[in-house]
Amino acid sequence: MLEIFLDTLKEIWNTSGISAIFMGDNWKNLIMIAISFGFMYLAIVKQFEPLLLLPIAFGMFLTNLPVVNISDAIYHPELFDYVYEYDAAGNVIDHYIDYGRILKEGGLLDILYIGVKLGLYPPLIFLGIGTMTDFSPLIANPKSFLLGAAAQGGIFITFLGAALFGFSAAEAGSIAIIGGADGPTAIYVSTKLLSGGDFKISTGTIALAAYTYMALVPLIQPPIMKFLTTDKERKIKMGNLRTVSKTEKIIFPVAVTLIVALIVPSAATLVGMLMLGNILKESGVCNRLVDTAQNALMNIITIFLGVSVGATTKADKILNKEFAGVILLGVIAFCIGTTCGVLFAKIMCKVTHGKVNPLIGSAGVSAVPMAARVSQKVGAEYDPTNFLLMHAMGPNVAGVIGSAVAAGVLLGVIG
């Protein structure tokens, strides 16, 4: 009887997560779990992008729990390996993911991650964003489009830099899109580009970097803004924006979708869903759909996206020099994007003889509405009576469109 009892204890120990810690490189999982706790702290205590950072952090925690048997893991990346078909000469003629196998053998996080691999979650989040976005400041001041476009310079400059660092075109494009400061777009692009090959980075890596820098917008942008502008420029007061009619608000999403789809077809999915959400809101006749997109659907997709992307942050994909490169290039992309926006706003200030405050150029990145609030905050430091928020919202919402277009360009050129 004692022998049976001891054998049982031994079996429990051999199959436990505790014993798994001492197997191979599983000790790295403890480091990843500690990192996930750090992100949970930032999300809960510091409230850095908590709606997505917390699910991502918990997904990271779940996927790095030590297990003895791979079948006990919560997420199985091997299920998403590509199946290759060859011709008689041994050349690859097709490759695909066996989704039937995933549905049969996969667990909860594997099935949820299908939505990421198929590119479903980011466009649905854009739908929700569209129902919450007011494009009036952009419609009232179309020049804001230029600031939103200028701020995407960080994406394309960093793309070249990442290539020089030895990253492949697909990896460089995935890293560069971090400069747009748009988490869903970064996830969408990286999912599309980082497929069908053996890459040194993952979608989870890109998502972590993107949301980290989005959360740090209030810390990263002000020093750049102050360095590039003069005291006189920061105190410039801008005139009131004109009132935008309902007709203009309804025509705008249709016109933007048509123009973007004709020029950059690869961006039509993201921009189209963004504008669908917006026209539902501005029409005033789809209140139930708007409510669903803003609340229930947005919340569900946010949870699914966050936890499934977090599940891809396996230790072997994070604890390496490539991740350090992503972090470095990500902050460079973001800083260059902010710099390009401010410098272009300075040019507009000169051209308009001082009618544009260069501080609003930093809002051209897609971190809505945080970047616009930073413009307002910095401006108010030098003149408490200066209200830049609505003027900054123009380039800010233009940045959302701009990052989606930039994503389409990258997908069209690389994908």
TORTOR-558944 format. One line per 3 residues: number of its first residue (from 1); their letters; for each residue y negated, x negated, z of C-alpha. Coordinates in Angstrom, 1 decimal. Layout:
# residues N
NUM	a	Y:X:Z ~ ...
END
This chain:
# residues 415
1	mle	0.0:0.0:0.0 ~ -2.4:-2.8:0.9 ~ -1.6:-4.6:-2.4
4	ifl	-2.5:-1.4:-4.4 ~ -5.7:-1.1:-2.4 ~ -6.7:-4.7:-3.1
7	dtl	-5.8:-4.3:-6.8 ~ -8.1:-1.2:-6.9 ~ -11.0:-3.1:-5.3
10	kei	-10.4:-6.0:-7.8 ~ -10.5:-3.6:-10.7 ~ -13.7:-1.9:-9.5
13	wnt	-15.3:-5.4:-9.1 ~ -14.1:-6.6:-12.5 ~ -15.6:-3.6:-14.3
16	sgi	-18.8:-3.4:-12.2 ~ -22.3:-4.3:-13.4 ~ -22.5:-6.8:-10.6
19	sai	-19.7:-8.9:-11.9 ~ -21.1:-8.6:-15.4 ~ -24.2:-10.5:-14.3
22	fmg	-22.1:-13.7:-14.0 ~ -20.6:-13.4:-17.5 ~ -22.2:-15.5:-20.3
25	dnw	-25.9:-15.0:-20.8 ~ -26.0:-11.7:-18.9 ~ -28.3:-13.3:-16.3
28	knl	-31.1:-12.9:-18.9 ~ -30.7:-9.2:-18.5 ~ -32.1:-9.6:-15.0
31	imi	-35.2:-11.2:-16.4 ~ -35.6:-8.3:-18.8 ~ -35.2:-5.8:-16.0
34	ais	-37.9:-7.6:-14.0 ~ -40.2:-7.4:-17.1 ~ -39.5:-3.7:-17.4
37	fgf	-40.5:-3.3:-13.8 ~ -43.8:-5.1:-14.7 ~ -44.5:-2.7:-17.5
40	myl	-43.7:0.3:-15.2 ~ -46.2:-1.1:-12.8 ~ -48.9:-1.4:-15.5
43	aiv	-48.1:2.2:-16.7 ~ -48.1:3.8:-13.2 ~ -50.5:1.8:-11.1
46	kqf	-52.9:0.5:-13.8 ~ -52.4:3.5:-16.1 ~ -52.2:1.3:-19.2
49	epl	-51.1:3.7:-22.0 ~ -48.7:5.4:-19.5 ~ -47.4:8.2:-21.9
52	lll	-45.6:5.7:-24.1 ~ -45.5:2.5:-22.0 ~ -43.6:4.1:-19.2
55	pia	-40.8:5.5:-21.4 ~ -40.6:2.2:-23.3 ~ -40.3:0.3:-20.0
58	fgm	-37.6:2.6:-18.7 ~ -35.7:2.3:-22.0 ~ -35.9:-1.5:-21.6
61	flt	-34.6:-1.1:-18.1 ~ -31.6:1.1:-19.2 ~ -30.6:-1.1:-22.2
64	nlp	-30.5:-4.3:-20.1 ~ -28.3:-3.0:-17.3 ~ -25.4:-5.5:-17.2
67	vvn	-22.0:-4.1:-18.3 ~ -18.6:-5.7:-18.7 ~ -17.4:-3.5:-21.6
70	isd	-19.8:-3.0:-24.6 ~ -18.6:0.6:-24.7 ~ -20.2:1.2:-21.4
73	aiy	-23.7:0.1:-22.7 ~ -26.3:2.8:-23.1 ~ -27.5:1.5:-26.4
76	hpe	-25.3:-0.1:-29.1 ~ -27.3:-2.1:-31.6 ~ -24.1:-3.1:-33.5
79	lfd	-23.8:0.6:-34.6 ~ -27.0:0.1:-36.6 ~ -25.7:-3.0:-38.5
82	yvy	-25.7:-2.4:-42.3 ~ -22.5:-1.7:-44.2 ~ -22.6:-3.7:-47.5
85	eyd	-20.9:-2.8:-50.8 ~ -20.1:-5.4:-53.3 ~ -19.3:-5.4:-57.0
88	aag	-16.3:-7.3:-58.5 ~ -18.4:-10.5:-58.7 ~ -19.2:-10.4:-55.0
91	nvi	-22.8:-9.3:-55.5 ~ -24.4:-6.8:-53.1 ~ -24.9:-3.5:-54.9
94	dhy	-25.8:-1.3:-51.9 ~ -26.3:-1.4:-48.1 ~ -26.6:1.5:-45.6
97	idy	-26.3:2.4:-42.0 ~ -23.2:4.5:-41.2 ~ -24.9:7.4:-39.4
100	gri	-21.7:9.3:-39.2 ~ -20.2:6.5:-37.1 ~ -23.3:6.6:-34.8
103	lke	-22.9:10.3:-34.2 ~ -19.2:9.9:-33.5 ~ -19.3:6.7:-31.3
106	ggl	-22.9:6.5:-30.1 ~ -24.4:7.5:-26.9 ~ -27.6:9.4:-26.1
109	ldi	-30.0:6.5:-26.9 ~ -28.1:5.6:-30.1 ~ -28.6:9.2:-31.3
112	lyi	-32.2:9.3:-30.3 ~ -32.9:6.0:-32.1 ~ -31.8:7.6:-35.3
115	gvk	-35.2:9.3:-35.4 ~ -36.8:5.9:-35.3 ~ -34.6:4.3:-38.0
118	lgl	-35.3:7.3:-40.3 ~ -39.0:7.1:-39.6 ~ -39.3:10.6:-38.2
121	ypp	-41.0:10.1:-34.8 ~ -44.2:8.3:-35.9 ~ -45.3:10.9:-38.5
124	lif	-44.6:13.7:-36.0 ~ -46.8:11.9:-33.5 ~ -49.5:11.7:-36.2
127	lgi	-49.2:15.5:-36.6 ~ -50.0:15.9:-33.0 ~ -52.8:13.4:-33.2
130	gtm	-54.3:15.3:-36.1 ~ -54.5:18.5:-34.0 ~ -56.4:16.6:-31.4
133	tdf	-58.8:14.7:-33.6 ~ -62.4:15.8:-34.5 ~ -63.4:14.1:-37.8
136	spl	-67.0:15.5:-37.5 ~ -68.6:12.1:-36.6 ~ -66.9:10.6:-39.7
139	ian	-67.9:13.4:-42.0 ~ -71.4:13.4:-40.7 ~ -71.7:9.6:-41.3
142	pks	-69.3:8.6:-44.1 ~ -70.4:5.0:-43.9 ~ -68.1:4.9:-40.8
145	fll	-65.3:4.6:-43.3 ~ -66.5:1.1:-44.2 ~ -66.3:0.1:-40.5
148	gaa	-62.8:1.5:-40.2 ~ -61.8:-0.4:-43.3 ~ -63.4:-3.6:-42.2
151	aqg	-61.6:-3.6:-38.8 ~ -58.3:-3.7:-40.7 ~ -59.1:-7.2:-41.8
154	gif	-57.2:-8.5:-38.8 ~ -54.0:-7.0:-40.3 ~ -54.2:-8.9:-43.6
157	itf	-55.5:-12.2:-42.2 ~ -52.8:-12.2:-39.6 ~ -50.2:-11.5:-42.3
160	lga	-51.1:-14.8:-43.9 ~ -51.1:-16.5:-40.5 ~ -47.6:-15.2:-39.6
163	alf	-46.2:-16.4:-42.9 ~ -47.6:-19.9:-42.2 ~ -45.8:-19.7:-38.8
166	gfs	-42.5:-19.4:-40.7 ~ -41.9:-15.7:-40.4 ~ -40.5:-13.8:-43.4
169	aae	-42.7:-11.4:-45.4 ~ -41.1:-8.4:-43.6 ~ -41.6:-10.0:-40.2
172	ags	-45.2:-11.1:-41.0 ~ -46.1:-7.5:-42.1 ~ -44.6:-6.1:-38.9
175	iai	-46.5:-8.5:-36.7 ~ -49.8:-8.1:-38.7 ~ -49.9:-4.3:-38.3
178	igg	-50.4:-4.8:-34.5 ~ -54.0:-5.6:-35.5 ~ -54.5:-2.0:-36.3
181	adg	-54.1:-1.1:-32.6 ~ -52.0:1.9:-33.6 ~ -48.6:2.1:-31.8
184	pta	-46.9:4.8:-33.9 ~ -48.0:3.0:-37.1 ~ -46.7:-0.3:-35.9
187	iyv	-43.3:1.2:-35.0 ~ -43.2:3.0:-38.4 ~ -44.0:-0.1:-40.4
190	stk	-41.6:-2.4:-38.5 ~ -38.8:0.1:-38.7 ~ -39.2:0.2:-42.5
193	lls	-39.6:-3.5:-43.0 ~ -37.1:-4.8:-40.5 ~ -34.1:-3.3:-42.1
196	ggd	-31.3:-4.5:-44.3 ~ -31.4:-8.1:-43.0 ~ -31.0:-10.5:-40.2
199	fki	-34.5:-10.7:-38.6 ~ -35.7:-12.8:-35.6 ~ -37.7:-9.9:-34.2
202	stg	-37.1:-6.2:-33.7 ~ -39.1:-3.0:-33.6 ~ -39.0:-3.1:-29.8
205	tia	-40.7:-6.5:-29.9 ~ -43.5:-5.1:-32.1 ~ -43.9:-2.0:-30.0
208	laa	-44.2:-3.9:-26.8 ~ -46.9:-6.2:-28.2 ~ -48.7:-3.3:-29.9
211	yty	-48.9:-1.1:-26.8 ~ -49.7:-4.1:-24.5 ~ -52.8:-4.9:-26.6
214	mal	-53.8:-1.3:-27.0 ~ -53.8:-1.0:-23.2 ~ -55.9:-4.1:-22.9
217	vpl	-58.6:-2.9:-25.2 ~ -61.2:-2.7:-22.4 ~ -60.5:-6.3:-21.5
220	iqp	-60.2:-7.9:-24.9 ~ -63.0:-6.3:-26.9 ~ -66.1:-6.7:-24.7
223	pim	-66.3:-10.5:-24.7 ~ -66.0:-10.5:-28.5 ~ -68.6:-7.8:-28.9
226	kfl	-71.1:-9.6:-26.6 ~ -70.5:-13.0:-28.3 ~ -71.2:-11.7:-31.8
229	ttd	-74.2:-9.5:-31.0 ~ -77.7:-10.2:-29.7 ~ -79.4:-8.5:-26.8
232	ker	-81.7:-6.7:-29.2 ~ -78.9:-5.4:-31.3 ~ -77.0:-4.1:-28.3
235	kik	-80.0:-2.0:-27.4 ~ -80.4:-0.3:-30.8 ~ -80.4:3.5:-30.4
238	mgn	-79.0:5.5:-33.3 ~ -80.3:8.9:-34.4 ~ -78.4:12.2:-33.8
241	lrt	-75.6:13.1:-36.2 ~ -76.0:16.1:-38.4 ~ -74.0:19.3:-37.7
244	vsk	-70.9:19.5:-39.8 ~ -69.9:22.9:-41.2 ~ -66.5:24.5:-40.9
247	tek	-66.0:24.3:-44.7 ~ -66.5:20.6:-44.6 ~ -64.0:20.2:-41.8
250	iif	-61.4:22.2:-43.8 ~ -62.0:20.4:-47.1 ~ -61.9:16.9:-45.5
253	pva	-58.2:16.7:-44.6 ~ -57.2:18.0:-48.1 ~ -59.5:15.6:-49.9
256	vtl	-58.4:12.5:-47.8 ~ -54.7:13.3:-48.3 ~ -55.2:13.7:-52.1
259	iva	-57.2:10.5:-52.4 ~ -54.9:8.4:-50.2 ~ -51.7:9.7:-51.9
262	liv	-53.1:8.9:-55.4 ~ -54.2:5.4:-54.4 ~ -51.6:4.3:-51.8
265	psa	-48.6:6.6:-52.1 ~ -46.7:4.7:-49.4 ~ -49.3:5.9:-46.9
268	atl	-49.0:9.6:-47.8 ~ -46.4:10.3:-45.1 ~ -48.6:9.2:-42.2
271	vgm	-51.9:10.3:-43.5 ~ -50.4:13.6:-44.8 ~ -49.0:14.5:-41.3
274	lml	-52.3:13.5:-39.7 ~ -54.3:15.7:-42.0 ~ -51.8:18.6:-41.7
277	gni	-52.4:18.6:-37.9 ~ -56.1:18.5:-38.5 ~ -56.3:21.3:-41.0
280	lke	-54.1:23.4:-38.6 ~ -56.8:22.8:-36.0 ~ -59.9:23.3:-38.1
283	sgv	-58.6:26.4:-39.9 ~ -58.8:28.3:-36.6 ~ -55.9:30.6:-37.7
286	cnr	-52.9:28.6:-36.5 ~ -53.5:28.4:-32.7 ~ -49.8:28.7:-31.8
289	lvd	-48.9:25.9:-34.1 ~ -51.7:23.7:-32.9 ~ -50.7:24.4:-29.3
292	taq	-47.1:23.4:-30.0 ~ -48.0:20.2:-31.9 ~ -50.5:19.2:-29.2
295	nal	-48.3:19.8:-26.3 ~ -44.5:20.6:-26.5 ~ -43.7:18.7:-29.8
298	mni	-46.0:15.8:-29.0 ~ -44.5:15.3:-25.5 ~ -40.9:15.6:-26.7
301	iti	-41.4:13.1:-29.5 ~ -43.3:10.7:-27.3 ~ -40.4:10.6:-24.8
304	flg	-37.8:10.2:-27.5 ~ -39.8:7.5:-29.3 ~ -40.7:5.6:-26.2
307	vsv	-37.2:5.4:-24.6 ~ -35.4:4.7:-27.8 ~ -37.7:1.9:-28.9
310	gat	-37.5:0.5:-25.4 ~ -33.7:0.5:-25.8 ~ -34.0:-2.0:-28.6
313	tka	-35.5:-4.7:-26.3 ~ -32.3:-6.5:-25.6 ~ -32.7:-9.8:-23.9
316	dki	-31.6:-11.8:-27.0 ~ -34.4:-10.2:-29.0 ~ -37.1:-10.8:-26.4
319	lnk	-36.4:-14.1:-24.5 ~ -37.0:-16.4:-27.5 ~ -39.8:-18.4:-29.1
322	efa	-40.2:-15.7:-31.8 ~ -41.3:-13.2:-29.2 ~ -43.9:-15.7:-28.0
325	gvi	-45.1:-16.0:-31.6 ~ -45.4:-12.2:-31.8 ~ -47.4:-12.0:-28.7
328	llg	-49.7:-14.8:-29.8 ~ -50.2:-13.5:-33.4 ~ -50.6:-9.9:-32.0
331	via	-53.6:-10.8:-29.9 ~ -55.0:-12.9:-32.8 ~ -54.7:-9.8:-35.1
334	fci	-56.4:-7.6:-32.6 ~ -59.2:-10.0:-32.0 ~ -59.8:-10.6:-35.7
337	gtt	-59.8:-6.9:-36.3 ~ -62.5:-6.4:-33.6 ~ -64.5:-9.3:-35.0
340	cgv	-64.4:-8.0:-38.6 ~ -65.6:-4.6:-37.4 ~ -68.5:-6.0:-35.4
343	lfa	-69.5:-8.4:-38.2 ~ -69.5:-5.7:-40.8 ~ -71.6:-3.5:-38.5
346	kim	-74.1:-6.4:-38.2 ~ -74.4:-6.4:-42.0 ~ -74.9:-2.6:-42.0
349	ckv	-77.6:-3.1:-39.3 ~ -79.4:-5.6:-41.5 ~ -79.1:-3.4:-44.6
352	thg	-80.4:-0.3:-42.8 ~ -83.2:-2.2:-41.1 ~ -81.8:-1.8:-37.5
355	kvn	-80.5:1.7:-37.7 ~ -76.9:0.8:-36.9 ~ -75.9:-0.6:-33.5
358	pli	-73.3:-3.4:-34.3 ~ -71.3:-2.5:-31.1 ~ -69.8:0.6:-32.9
361	gsa	-68.1:-1.8:-35.3 ~ -65.5:-2.7:-32.7 ~ -64.4:0.9:-32.6
364	gvs	-63.0:0.5:-36.1 ~ -59.6:-0.4:-34.7 ~ -57.3:2.6:-34.2
367	avp	-57.2:2.8:-30.4 ~ -58.6:6.4:-30.1 ~ -60.7:7.2:-28.1
370	maa	-60.5:4.0:-26.0 ~ -62.2:1.7:-28.4 ~ -65.1:4.2:-28.9
373	rvs	-65.5:4.4:-25.1 ~ -65.7:0.6:-24.9 ~ -68.6:0.6:-27.4
376	qkv	-70.3:3.2:-25.3 ~ -69.7:1.2:-22.1 ~ -71.0:-2.1:-23.4
379	gae	-74.0:-0.4:-24.9 ~ -74.8:1.3:-21.6 ~ -74.7:-2.0:-19.8
382	ydp	-77.8:-3.1:-21.7 ~ -79.5:0.3:-21.9 ~ -78.2:3.2:-19.7
385	tnf	-80.0:5.7:-21.9 ~ -78.2:4.6:-25.0 ~ -75.4:7.0:-26.0
388	llm	-73.2:5.5:-28.7 ~ -70.0:7.4:-28.1 ~ -70.3:9.9:-30.9
391	ham	-71.4:7.3:-33.3 ~ -68.5:5.1:-32.3 ~ -66.0:7.9:-32.8
394	gpn	-66.8:7.8:-36.6 ~ -65.4:4.4:-37.1 ~ -62.7:5.0:-34.5
397	vag	-61.1:8.0:-36.3 ~ -61.7:6.1:-39.6 ~ -59.6:3.4:-38.1
400	vig	-56.7:5.8:-37.7 ~ -56.8:6.5:-41.4 ~ -57.4:2.9:-42.2
403	sav	-54.4:1.6:-40.2 ~ -52.2:4.2:-42.0 ~ -53.5:3.1:-45.4
406	aag	-53.0:-0.6:-44.4 ~ -49.4:0.3:-43.4 ~ -49.0:1.9:-46.8
409	vll	-50.2:-1.2:-48.6 ~ -47.8:-3.4:-46.6 ~ -44.9:-1.1:-47.3
412	gvi	-45.8:-0.9:-51.0 ~ -46.2:-4.7:-51.4 ~ -43.3:-5.9:-49.1
415	g	-41.0:-2.9:-48.7
END
